[in-house]
């Protein structure tokens, strides 16, 4: 049995934008099954090195039966930890709208979907877990209309809704997804994963559509914890995912992410630690990936898997993704 499967009071929870999205449906499954793709191999090596008990991946193409996700899970098990439980719902990426959603005068393009995507499900999310997922109790806010978010910062141009009132009437808030996923742990109690992958706050115009959307995607979690959306747990939860926002280095509106980082209901064990390296002409190293345990959980350790240049795993980390896997160890007994 893989060493990480020993039942202890310490739980390693991780998030990783593995950037495994391919240019067409079925191509990710092909690359996983062939076993010769350098990036897939590197992603597996990184996951094996850290061996989280619970892992949320971003950038994994979705298919209806989760065939690619299960294939990835099985490939990981050949070398490292086993994840009996796999969860994903359909993301908003690539979900066709039939409208011009970005105001460029054209329809049917990647930016005209509910969330950017060349095809339905491109670059979705998946949860891999050693522990059972209470799928019938998942709260999925991915269908929430942006206009229905209290206090939504909807974009305008020349005093009118951008790109059109018709587009805003169907525009969902989540560019990928917002899920609250309860897990059953060995002590019989639950732990809730609050997870998302937000839109980049750039690649738009003066209307700041993406910047406003990124802001509101983070703000949803504050509204959730405040009881304005859904039913929030009062203990034993973790907020994690790719917020696409560095409050000090990103373009965009960092106020909502700053509010989360200052929230007394959450802990930030890795304050200021970088999690991504977007090379030139990109912005360089930023912190955009987060694992924030609830205040009642005792943090036993935390880290970003970023090997030194001379480390034998440095090449794998670079090949896997521009992002780095972020993990936190918590004492689940402390949340009772």
Secondary structure, 3 states (H helix, E strand, C coil): CCHHHCCCCEEEEEEEECCCCCCCCCHHHHHHHHCCCHHHHHHHHHHHHHCCCEEEEEEECCCCCCHHHHHHHHHHHCCCCCCCEEECCCCCECCCCCCCCCCCCCCCCHHHCCECCCCCCCCEEEEEECCCECHHHCEECCCCEHHHCCCCCCCEECCEECCCHHHHHHCECCCCCEEEEEEECCCCCEEEEEEEECCCCCCCCCCCHHHHHHHHHHHHHHHHHCCCCCCCCCCCEEEEEECCCCCCCCCCCCHHHHHHHCCCCECCCCCCCCCEEECCCCCEEECCEEEEEECCCEEEEEEECCCCCCCCCHHHHHHHCCECCEEEEEEHHHHC
